[in-house]
């Protein structure tokens, strides 16, 4: 059970939405991390401004992670601060979290979940749904994971503390990423089938050549970099939305 009040947890989660608001090349999201952890530090040092400022300055140093997984680090560091762990140990622990929280988030969110949600929106529009239905489906499902990861990260971090690495390994994050990738591939194939069968001018060789080139480009990009494929899917969603709005 978390040792922090529900009010503190709510303020931390709300602030985590702005963790990239002051991103810069010097501290990356370090200042955003400090902004997020302020409610915790204030609750631990309610009457000692000097101790509060000292802790805040330590956490404004360089730090980086996937933005949705930042609450894992915030929760774990909050636990260590509450336990009175040596600041030097906290600093080393915080540095050790940077790489893992970045790679896990990139694989799950950017490479799997976001493309799958975008393809769902495209599929719905091509299936005949109003453009806003595709947009709302994308926003609701995508942000369900976004907000869910932030709340889960805080809970895991504050519960596990120094053992947060083990908690991350035991969490079903990789299976979720694989399943999202599989669903995205299925939706991509279904959207392609709908796009082809909905065209009354299938006998036009120019249109067929353009479609073949688009499919080949998608396969080529997808086999080399999932980030490029995610960008292509996002552009496709935007085109689908504009097309739907124009009728």
C-alpha positions in Angstrom: 0.0 0.0 0.0 1.3 3.5 -0.9 2.6 5.6 2.0 1.6 8.8 0.2 -1.9 10.3 0.4 -4.4 10.0 -2.5 -4.1 13.8 -2.9 -0.4 13.6 -3.3 -0.8 10.8 -5.9 -3.3 12.7 -7.9 -1.1 15.8 -8.0 1.9 13.7 -9.1 -0.2 12.0 -11.9 -1.6 15.4 -13.1 1.9 16.9 -13.2 3.3 13.9 -15.0 1.2 15.0 -18.1 3.6 17.9 -18.4 6.8 16.0 -17.8 8.1 17.0 -21.3 7.0 20.6 -21.0 10.5 21.9 -20.3 12.5 19.4 -22.4 15.9 20.7 -23.2 19.3 19.4 -24.4 20.9 20.1 -21.0 18.7 18.1 -18.6 16.3 16.3 -21.1 13.2 15.8 -19.0 15.1 16.4 -15.7 13.3 19.6 -14.9 10.0 17.9 -15.8 10.9 15.1 -13.4 11.5 17.7 -10.6 8.2 19.4 -11.4 6.4 16.0 -11.2 7.9 15.0 -7.8 7.2 18.4 -6.1 4.1 17.2 -4.2 6.1 14.3 -2.8 9.0 16.4 -1.7 6.6 19.0 -0.2 4.8 16.3 1.8 8.1 15.0 3.1 9.5 18.5 4.0 6.4 20.5 4.9 8.2 22.9 7.3 11.8 22.7 6.1 12.2 24.9 3.0 16.0 24.3 2.9 15.6 20.5 2.7 12.8 20.9 0.2 15.0 23.1 -2.1 18.0 20.8 -1.7 15.9 17.7 -2.7 14.3 19.6 -5.6 17.6 20.7 -7.0 19.0 17.2 -6.9 16.0 15.9 -9.0 16.2 18.7 -11.5 19.4 17.2 -12.9 19.7 15.3 -16.2 17.2 12.5 -16.6 15.4 10.8 -19.4 12.8 8.1 -19.9 9.7 7.4 -22.0 7.2 10.1 -20.8 4.5 7.6 -20.0 6.9 5.5 -17.9 8.3 8.5 -16.0 6.0 7.8 -13.1 7.7 4.5 -12.5 10.9 6.4 -11.7 9.0 9.2 -9.8 7.3 6.5 -7.7 10.4 4.6 -6.9 12.4 7.7 -6.1 9.6 9.0 -3.9 9.7 5.7 -2.0 13.5 6.1 -1.5 13.1 9.7 -0.4 10.4 8.7 2.1 12.7 5.9 3.4 15.5 8.3 4.0 18.0 6.6 1.6 21.3 8.3 1.0 21.0 10.9 -1.8 24.1 9.5 -3.5 22.4 6.1 -3.7 19.2 7.7 -5.0 21.2 9.5 -7.7 22.9 6.3 -8.9 19.6 4.4 -8.8 17.9 7.2 -10.8 20.7 7.0 -13.5 20.3 3.3 -13.8 16.6 3.6 -14.6 17.0 5.9 -17.6 17.9 3.3 -20.3 15.3 0.7 -19.4 12.4 3.0 -19.0 13.2 4.6 -22.4 13.5 1.3 -24.4 10.5 -0.4 -22.8 8.3 2.6 -23.5 9.5 3.0 -27.1 8.8 -0.6 -27.9 5.4 -0.7 -26.4 3.9 2.7 -27.2 5.7 4.2 -30.2 6.4 1.0 -32.1 3.2 -1.1 -31.3 0.4 0.7 -29.6 0.3 4.0 -31.5 0.4 2.4 -34.9 -2.3 -0.2 -33.9 -4.6 2.6 -32.7 -4.0 4.7 -35.8 -4.8 1.8 -38.0 -8.0 1.2 -36.1 -9.1 4.7 -36.9 -8.2 4.3 -40.6 -10.1 0.9 -40.7 -13.2 2.4 -39.2 -13.2 5.3 -41.6 -12.7 3.0 -44.6 -15.4 0.7 -43.3 -17.9 3.6 -43.6 -17.9 5.2 -40.1 -18.0 8.9 -39.8 -14.5 10.5 -39.7 -15.1 11.6 -36.1 -15.8 8.0 -35.0 -12.3 7.0 -36.3 -10.7 10.0 -34.5 -12.5 9.3 -31.2 -11.7 5.6 -31.4 -8.0 6.4 -31.8 -8.0 9.0 -29.0 -9.9 6.9 -26.5 -8.0 3.7 -27.0 -4.6 5.3 -27.3 -5.0 7.4 -24.2 -6.4 4.5 -22.2 -2.9 3.1 -22.3 -1.3 6.5 -21.9 -3.2 7.3 -18.6 -3.2 3.7 -17.4 0.6 3.4 -17.7 1.1 6.6 -15.7 -1.2 5.4 -12.8 0.3 1.9 -13.0 3.9 3.3 -13.0 3.3 5.3 -9.8 1.8 2.4 -8.0 4.6 0.0 -9.1 7.3 2.5 -8.3 6.1 3.4 -4.8 5.4 -0.3 -4.0 8.7 -1.7 -5.3 11.3 1.0 -4.6 14.7 -0.4 -5.2 13.1 -3.6 -6.6 11.3 -1.7 -9.4 13.5 -3.4 -12.0 12.2 -6.8 -11.0 8.6 -5.5 -11.0 9.1 -4.3 -14.6 10.5 -7.6 -15.7 7.6 -9.4 -14.2 5.0 -7.1 -15.8 3.4 -8.3 -19.1 4.7 -5.4 -21.1 6.5 -7.3 -23.9 3.5 -9.7 -24.5 1.3 -6.6 -24.7 3.6 -5.0 -27.2 3.6 -8.2 -29.3 -0.2 -8.5 -29.2 -0.6 -4.8 -30.2 1.8 -5.4 -33.1 -0.3 -8.4 -34.3 -3.5 -6.5 -34.0 -2.0 -3.6 -35.9 -0.9 -5.9 -38.7 -4.4 -7.4 -38.9 -6.0 -4.0 -39.0 -3.5 -2.8 -41.7 -4.4 -5.8 -43.9 -8.2 -5.2 -43.3 -7.8 -1.5 -44.1 -5.9 -2.3 -47.3 -8.6 -4.8 -48.4 -11.3 -2.2 -47.8 -9.4 0.5 -49.7 -9.0 -1.8 -52.7 -12.5 -3.2 -52.8 -14.1 0.2 -52.3 -12.6 1.6 -55.5 -14.9 1.4 -58.5 -12.0 2.0 -60.9 -9.9 -1.2 -60.3 -9.3 -1.6 -64.0 -7.4 1.7 -64.2 -3.7 0.6 -64.5 -2.4 3.9 -63.1 -4.4 3.6 -59.9 -3.3 0.0 -59.5 0.3 0.9 -60.0 0.1 3.6 -57.4 -1.5 1.1 -54.9 1.2 -1.4 -55.7 3.9 1.2 -55.1 2.3 2.2 -51.8 2.2 -1.4 -50.6 5.8 -2.0 -51.6 6.9 1.1 -49.8 5.0 0.1 -46.7 6.6 -3.4 -46.7 10.1 -1.9 -47.3 9.8 0.6 -44.5 8.2 -1.8 -42.1 11.0 -4.3 -42.5 13.7 -1.7 -41.7 12.3 0.6 -39.0 9.2 0.5 -37.0 9.5 4.2 -36.2 9.3 5.1 -39.9 6.3 2.8 -40.3 4.7 4.5 -37.3 5.2 7.9 -39.1 3.6 6.5 -42.3 0.6 5.2 -40.4 0.1 8.5 -38.6 0.2 10.3 -42.0 -2.3 7.8 -43.4 -4.6 8.5 -40.5 -4.5 12.2 -41.1 -5.2 11.7 -44.8 -8.1 9.4 -43.9 -9.6 12.0 -41.6 -9.3 14.8 -44.2 -10.8 12.6 -46.8 -13.7 11.7 -44.6 -14.3 15.3 -43.7 -14.4 16.2 -47.4 -16.8 13.4 -48.2 
